[in-house]
Amino acid sequence: MDLKQAAQVRNSVRAYLEKPLSSSTKAALEKKIAEVNKKSGLHIQLVTDEPKAFDSFMAHYGKFSGVKNYIAMIGKTDKDLQEKCGYYGEELVLFAKTLGLGTCWVALTYKKISAAYTLDEGEKLVLVIAIGHGANDGTPHTNRPRNEVAEAPVNAPSWFWEGIEGALLAPTALNQQKFRFILTGGNTVKAEAGRGFYSKIDLGIAKYHFELFAGKQNFEWAK
Ligand SMILES: Cc1cc2nc3c(=O)[nH]c(=O)nc-3n(C[C@H](O)[C@H](O)[C@H](O)COP(=O)(O)O)c2cc1C
């Protein structure tokens, strides 16, 4: 399974099996996280065998069960931190799916266990991604109509619409899908975050999907 196939079959998973992550799975995740940290400048960390973050009232309210591992999305506070966390975190979510793992982005329904990760000076924990062997595969989300998330001339190239299909597969907080992609010139695409909770994280995630499906070589992002 490649990342594109992973995006097509991924859903959020909130119930996990007792089965721990094997040492080879942990090593593969650590390797990928190191690669992503290097190119992004983020300080993402894998937390394993730590049940407390998802053992609270909030976590149960959020319908989570059996979560013992998560990816802590950490980076230096700056104006792009949220979008960066979305973009690079989604690379990890899709990579995890290729390893047969379930994931769920979690911004609200968990408790911060500060002893479980390291914050260097100026850094903060933005959100986490629950990860593990899913007890189920989740269920596909509903989508907003294309005209609410895309703006393009009638003769827009097919890569643009493929990008939109990809973006609509992206997970967003409360499935709000408040992003918008506008084909502004021949091959220039403007991505806008709507109003709403976590919409900059959502935008980063949706941009990762858009690139994966439209093909990075076909377009450039508007500055
Ligand atoms: C930034 C972000 C924050 C999220 N926070 C939570 C959360 O706190 N609790 C939860 O149960 N799901 C959370 N989710 C998962 C979304 O509800 C889920 O992605 C959305 O409903 C779409 O479903 P899908 O991921 O199965 O496609 C979050 C997703 C994103 C992208």
The ligand as an SDF file (V2000), in Angstrom:
LIG
                    3D

 31 33  0  0  0  0  0  0  0  0999 V2000
   -7.1470   18.8100   14.1160 C   0  0  0  0  0  0  0  0  0  0  0  0
   -8.0410   17.6620   14.4870 C   0  0  0  0  0  0  0  0  0  0  0  0
   -8.4630   17.4980   15.8020 C   0  0  0  0  0  0  0  0  0  0  0  0
   -9.2830   16.4190   16.1640 C   0  0  0  0  0  0  0  0  0  0  0  0
   -9.6340   16.2590   17.4800 N   0  0  0  0  0  0  0  0  0  0  0  0
  -10.4100   15.2100   17.8500 C   0  0  0  0  0  0  0  0  0  0  0  0
  -10.7500   15.0020   19.2270 C   0  0  0  0  0  0  0  0  0  0  0  0
  -10.3620   15.7770   20.1190 O   0  0  0  0  0  0  0  0  0  0  0  0
  -11.5180   13.9270   19.5450 N   0  0  0  0  0  0  0  0  0  0  0  0
  -11.9590   13.0470   18.5970 C   0  0  0  0  0  0  0  0  0  0  0  0
  -12.6430   12.0780   18.9390 O   0  0  0  0  0  0  0  0  0  0  0  0
  -11.6420   13.1950   17.2650 N   0  0  0  0  0  0  0  0  0  0  0  0
  -10.8800   14.2580   16.8770 C   0  0  0  0  0  0  0  0  0  0  0  0
  -10.5320   14.4270   15.5460 N   0  0  0  0  0  0  0  0  0  0  0  0
  -10.9570   13.4570   14.5200 C   0  0  0  0  0  0  0  0  0  0  0  0
  -12.0860   14.0100   13.6260 C   0  0  0  0  0  0  0  0  0  0  0  0
  -13.3030   14.0030   14.3410 O   0  0  0  0  0  0  0  0  0  0  0  0
  -12.1700   13.1660   12.3430 C   0  0  0  0  0  0  0  0  0  0  0  0
  -10.9770   13.2760   11.6450 O   0  0  0  0  0  0  0  0  0  0  0  0
  -13.3180   13.6340   11.4480 C   0  0  0  0  0  0  0  0  0  0  0  0
  -14.5720   13.3860   12.0470 O   0  0  0  0  0  0  0  0  0  0  0  0
  -13.2890   12.9570   10.0750 C   0  0  0  0  0  0  0  0  0  0  0  0
  -13.3510   11.5700   10.1980 O   0  0  0  0  0  0  0  0  0  0  0  0
  -12.2240   10.6140    9.6120 P   0  0  0  0  0  0  0  0  0  0  0  0
  -10.9160   11.0010   10.2600 O   0  0  0  0  0  0  0  0  0  0  0  0
  -12.6810    9.2260   10.0220 O   0  0  0  0  0  0  0  0  0  0  0  0
  -12.1670   10.7910    8.1330 O   0  0  0  0  0  0  0  0  0  0  0  0
   -9.7220   15.4960   15.1690 C   0  0  0  0  0  0  0  0  0  0  0  0
   -9.2920   15.6740   13.8370 C   0  0  0  0  0  0  0  0  0  0  0  0
   -8.4490   16.7190   13.4990 C   0  0  0  0  0  0  0  0  0  0  0  0
   -7.9630   16.8500   12.0900 C   0  0  0  0  0  0  0  0  0  0  0  0
  1  2  1  0
  2  3  1  0
  2 30  2  0
  3  4  2  0
  4  5  1  0
  4 28  1  0
  5  6  2  0
  6  7  1  0
  6 13  1  0
  7  8  2  0
  7  9  1  0
  9 10  1  0
 10 11  2  0
 10 12  1  0
 12 13  2  0
 13 14  1  0
 14 15  1  0
 14 28  1  0
 15 16  1  0
 16 17  1  0
 16 18  1  0
 18 19  1  0
 18 20  1  0
 20 21  1  0
 20 22  1  0
 22 23  1  0
 23 24  1  0
 24 25  2  0
 24 26  1  0
 24 27  1  0
 28 29  2  0
 29 30  1  0
 30 31  1  0
M  END
$$$$
